[in-house]
Amino acid sequence: MKDYTFDDYRKYFEEHMLDFLPEIDHKSITLYDSMKYSLSAGGKRIRPVLLLAACEFCGGTMEEAIPYACALEYIHTYSLIHDDLPCMDNDDLRRGIPTNHKVYGDAVATLAGDGLQSAAFEAMHKDMLMYFDDPAALNRRVRACYEISKGSGCRGIVAGQIADMEAEDKNCSRELLDYIHITKTAALIIAAVRAGAQLGGADSETLEALTIYAENLGLAFQIRDDILDVTGEESTLGKKTGADAQNSKATYPAVVGLDESNARLTELTQTAIDALRDYYDNAELFVELAKVLEIRGN
Ligand code: GRG
């Protein structure tokens, strides 16, 4: 793996982030503006960085992975726009600025999310179209696209969103809570790592180790998110705190308390790091990222 840092990957990603949006007719410029508004609002860019880094870790390059990294961030951003809508979580603030529907209205925000999701699939398929004369390269790309489709679909974030909505105001078991967190959040983190690994041509052992890393990191990420909703600062988080309790959401602190939530977060972070034990010489970015996310403030 090259010696790139998280910031190197983030910078490369952000330089190319808008390159894979379809060219939009001027008559639909409001749609493009609203899509760009949420994409350009910032965000930690964890998913695209994980995808680029996993591709290089497995022997590929970030240049070949960039359409898929962008596609993944388009899908993640669409899910945030839709999640913030009044018919879902009804949030006013996201990534430190007013939510998409607060600026463009509910209908345009819905379309911005739809546009970003379809732009993601268009970007991946446009890239695949260039590899019909290279079956091995095409194979890696189809596999990456499958990982992203799976994470963003009815077994991934969409399943997580409905389970999350239906668990509001109810007693939630630990089993259901983990199901919600794995589908709602870990699914796209797993998709990022596995898509990058597929693009890089990972062998089955490395793919398995990276998958265990991503599953544990993804669940840890959502537990930290739940904890921050209770203990975090609105100005640092860029969104409202206390929203989970106000909406009677199923969260780790609500179901098991803060102490046990923190203990589980530490345990999952360590399990994620341990999964890459055999690769430590090369896996510094993944190990450091898990440690940073365990104590993140936003
Ligand atoms: C399919 C509408 C729909 C929603 C899917 C992703 C999702 C479910 C809902 C969004 C709200 C939420 C709390 C999701 C959990 C995942 C999560 C913690 C998202 C925030 O990710 P960050 O912290 O965000 O990486 P940035 O802004 O940094 O990209």
Residues whose N, C-alpha, C, O or C-beta is under 5 A from the ligand:
A	BS01	GRG	G43 K44 R45 S79 L80 H82 D83 R95 I157 V158 Q161 K184 T185 D225 N298
